[in-house]
Amino acid sequence: SCSIMELLDELITENLLYNATNRPSEMEKYKLVDFIALNLGEKAENRDFIRRAIDYATKDRLSFGGFAVVVKVENEIVGAAIVNQTGIEGYMAENVLVYIAVASDYRTKGIAKSMIEHVLRYAKGDVALHLKGDSSLSAVCEKFGFKKSIVEMRLERK
């Protein structure tokens, strides 16, 4: 039997890194928003937040930047991770992994693990992420040394 990584090597045809100097096209951004919204089961109004996170990562809006890691198989997106830099260090993480999504047919094949490896390679400084309580990602993150630290409380102003 072959290992997960051998299986991935056969599957993954492309690993892309988007940032301020290598921006995705408008069409690629649209596909990325679509993919993340679909695979995270986001409500329609959250598509604008996903788009903003991508624009923030690529400095298409005023920001400290960041990057996106995109995994494609036969030119179709099967995994995506969006990281925004906070411009803060010390008392808060320098980077926030805002979104990470894997296509349902490709889950449990090590794609999330591979994307987190890329995120940790490219991110300078600490990395934070917010997980929903039932996220299957928490075990993967803990293997990389992520620790549960705070519970976020948020006052949402309409």
HELIX and SHEET records of a PDB file:
HELIX    1   1 ILE A    4  LEU A   11  1                                   8    
HELIX    2   2 GLU A   26  LEU A   40  1                                  15    
HELIX    3   3 ALA A   44  ASN A   46  5                                   3    
HELIX    4   4 ARG A   47  ALA A   57  1                                  11    
HELIX    5   5 SER A  104  TYR A  106  5                                   3    
HELIX    6   6 ILE A  111  TYR A  122  1                                  12    
HELIX    7   7 LEU A  137  LYS A  143  1                                   7    
SHEET    1   A 5 GLU A  14  TYR A  18  0                                        
SHEET    2   A 5 GLY A  66  VAL A  73 -1                                        
SHEET    3   A 5 GLU A  76  GLN A  85 -1                                        
SHEET    4   A 5 ASN A  95  VAL A 102 -1                                        
SHEET    5   A 5 VAL A 127  LEU A 129  1                                        
END                                                                             
